[in-house]
Amino acid sequence: PALDLKGLRLDFAEPDLKRFPCLALAYGALERGGAAPAMLNAADEVAVEAFLKGVIGFTGIHRVIAGVLDAVGERGVAEDVQDIVEADLAARKKAVDIIKATSEKRYFS
């Protein structure tokens, strides 16, 4: 049968940020503002691709993202679209560097 959304009731609980570390990183990027959310997204795309190719383990995804955000510092500049594009490219490069530097050590297993 079709899903009846009118009769649907949803209850939400506080998310477990230890169990879902990428969610905690997303909240942090939003708090930082600037280009941090765009950089988080770029790092996530690179990390997930590496995971799907078997280069890093699943738990390595949040480590790559955290490494990129740590490298950014408090706030990346985001005054215009060009700043976002540059931040995206820088985040992708940093994510690749982190993966290359650490995957050989099995840090991301």
Kinemage of the C-alpha trace (Angstrom):
@kinemage 1
@onewidth
@group {chain A} dominant
@subgroup {mainchain}
@vectorlist {calphas} color= white
{ca pro a 1} P 0.000 0.000 0.000
{ca ala a 2} L 0.969 3.627 -0.482
{ca leu a 3} L 2.652 5.428 2.391
{ca asp a 4} L 0.176 7.652 4.268
{ca leu a 5} L 2.238 10.607 5.478
{ca lys a 6} L -0.764 12.293 7.098
{ca gly a 7} L -0.997 9.583 9.736
{ca leu a 8} L 2.744 9.287 10.264
{ca arg a 9} L 4.206 10.337 13.609
{ca leu a 10} L 7.953 10.785 14.008
{ca asp a 11} L 9.864 11.051 17.267
{ca phe a 12} L 13.451 12.252 17.251
{ca ala a 13} L 16.114 11.619 19.845
{ca glu a 14} L 19.281 13.574 20.463
{ca pro a 15} L 21.915 12.247 18.008
{ca asp a 16} L 24.835 10.271 19.417
{ca leu a 17} L 27.785 12.324 18.181
{ca lys a 18} L 30.322 9.719 19.325
{ca arg a 19} L 28.594 7.063 17.283
{ca phe a 20} L 28.199 9.414 14.306
{ca pro a 21} L 31.416 11.482 14.271
{ca cys a 22} L 30.776 12.960 10.828
{ca leu a 23} L 27.632 14.597 12.194
{ca ala a 24} L 29.711 16.207 14.941
{ca leu a 25} L 32.148 17.459 12.289
{ca ala a 26} L 29.256 18.917 10.281
{ca tyr a 27} L 27.943 20.786 13.322
{ca gly a 28} L 31.451 22.103 13.935
{ca ala a 29} L 31.817 23.273 10.332
{ca leu a 30} L 28.514 25.106 10.558
{ca glu a 31} L 29.658 26.820 13.753
{ca arg a 32} L 32.942 27.835 12.130
{ca gly a 33} L 31.125 29.276 9.143
{ca gly a 34} L 32.993 30.725 6.224
{ca ala a 35} L 34.161 28.065 3.788
{ca ala a 36} L 34.297 25.295 6.406
{ca pro a 37} L 31.013 23.606 5.315
{ca ala a 38} L 32.158 23.559 1.685
{ca met a 39} L 35.508 22.146 2.731
{ca leu a 40} L 33.796 19.468 4.816
{ca asn a 41} L 31.730 18.466 1.793
{ca ala a 42} L 34.777 18.316 -0.478
{ca ala a 43} L 36.763 16.266 2.045
{ca asp a 44} L 33.810 13.911 2.486
{ca glu a 45} L 33.540 13.312 -1.259
{ca val a 46} L 37.254 12.463 -1.522
{ca ala a 47} L 37.177 10.258 1.585
{ca val a 48} L 34.072 8.341 0.493
{ca glu a 49} L 35.600 7.740 -2.929
{ca ala a 50} L 38.754 6.389 -1.248
{ca phe a 51} L 36.593 4.145 0.943
{ca leu a 52} L 34.636 2.813 -2.033
{ca lys a 53} L 37.910 2.018 -3.800
{ca gly a 54} L 39.175 0.155 -0.726
{ca val a 55} L 41.967 2.622 -0.011
{ca ile a 56} L 40.708 3.506 3.482
{ca gly a 57} L 38.368 1.830 5.921
{ca phe a 58} L 34.922 3.154 6.781
{ca thr a 59} L 36.099 4.824 9.987
{ca gly a 60} L 38.795 6.593 7.993
{ca ile a 61} L 36.183 8.836 6.411
{ca his a 62} L 35.694 10.978 9.497
{ca arg a 63} L 39.438 11.061 10.142
{ca val a 64} L 40.103 12.508 6.691
{ca ile a 65} L 37.380 15.120 7.146
{ca ala a 66} L 38.663 16.036 10.616
{ca gly a 67} L 42.208 16.353 9.276
{ca val a 68} L 41.073 18.712 6.541
{ca leu a 69} L 39.044 20.842 8.944
{ca asp a 70} L 41.937 20.952 11.427
{ca ala a 71} L 44.214 22.169 8.642
{ca val a 72} L 41.757 24.969 7.821
{ca gly a 73} L 41.987 26.482 11.255
{ca glu a 74} L 39.215 28.532 12.765
{ca arg a 75} L 37.586 29.806 9.578
{ca gly a 76} L 38.154 29.759 5.834
{ca val a 77} L 37.318 32.871 3.852
{ca ala a 78} L 33.999 32.814 1.972
{ca glu a 79} L 33.295 36.288 0.674
{ca asp a 80} L 32.317 35.182 -2.835
{ca val a 81} L 31.890 32.127 -5.052
{ca gln a 82} L 35.553 32.138 -6.049
{ca asp a 83} L 36.546 31.775 -2.382
{ca ile a 84} L 34.299 28.704 -2.104
{ca val a 85} L 35.721 27.168 -5.284
{ca glu a 86} L 39.271 27.717 -4.019
{ca ala a 87} L 38.409 26.310 -0.588
{ca asp a 88} L 36.826 23.250 -2.229
{ca leu a 89} L 39.936 22.602 -4.317
{ca ala a 90} L 42.254 23.129 -1.333
{ca ala a 91} L 40.185 20.740 0.794
{ca arg a 92} L 40.256 18.065 -1.910
{ca lys a 93} L 44.039 18.368 -2.214
{ca lys a 94} L 44.502 18.201 1.562
{ca ala a 95} L 42.198 15.158 1.783
{ca val a 96} L 44.228 13.347 -0.888
{ca asp a 97} L 47.442 14.258 0.936
{ca ile a 98} L 46.064 12.909 4.224
{ca ile a 99} L 44.929 9.679 2.580
{ca lys a 100} L 48.280 9.158 0.868
{ca ala a 101} L 50.258 9.925 4.023
{ca thr a 102} L 48.262 7.688 6.323
{ca ser a 103} L 46.714 4.832 4.362
{ca glu a 104} L 50.063 3.087 4.052
{ca lys a 105} L 50.300 3.014 7.841
{ca arg a 106} L 46.890 1.310 8.074
{ca tyr a 107} L 45.667 4.272 10.163
{ca phe a 108} L 42.369 4.191 8.338
{ca ser a 109} L 41.528 0.514 8.691
